[in-house]
Amino acid sequence: MTILRLIVGSVVSAAVLMAWGMLFWMVLPFGELAIHPLPDGDRLGALLHETIPETGSYVWPMPEGGQQQPAGEGDENGAEPAAMSGRPFIHVFYSQEGSDPNGPTMYGLGFAHFAGTSLLVGCLLWFANLKWYISRVGLTVLSGVMAIWWQNFGDVIWWHHSCLYHVVLGGFELVGAVLMGLVMAAFVGPLPKKRRKD
């Protein structure tokens, strides 16, 4: 296998993943199950813009061991929100700058992300040096399942994210792992026998 095949395979894989992403999020109805418009979004958006100082990730109440709430921001009895039960938990990813979800920069970065992920998978297959095509596809899919389980459902447990959101997202990523495996396994084959270790 040559470096050129690895690079070309990564680009082809990124193109396939871009097509899958557009189909999943723009045509198929699954995205609507996971992401909903924010009720009274204009008012809440303006409030967030006035309240949140800078781009970042914010939670309320802050989990135990995190940054303490400023004095006076507990309840009327002086209890800290982090120590209270039965209160909503809010996790906000906030960007002061905003973005154009359909702009060329977003699509360019998305393509680069897919290509970089495919390149890493190609390196994994290269090091694994598996003989059979189906084995290389299987290793890619298993790697995808591991990443989905680790990240997506970790967020459900530790950050109280919507389970439905991560099930839908995990489904998208699982199909993406299969597609990436089918492409990269075709480009990244076993090393020639004379270079293979016994």
Secondary structure as UniProt FT lines:
FT   HELIX           3..22
FT   HELIX           23..27
FT   HELIX           30..34
FT   TURN            39..40
FT   HELIX           41..51
FT   STRAND          56..60
FT   TURN            64..65
FT   TURN            71..72
FT   TURN            76..77
FT   HELIX           81..83
FT   STRAND          90..94
FT   TURN            101..102
FT   HELIX           104..128
FT   HELIX           133..147
FT   HELIX           148..152
FT   HELIX           153..158
FT   HELIX           163..187
FT   HELIX           193..195
//
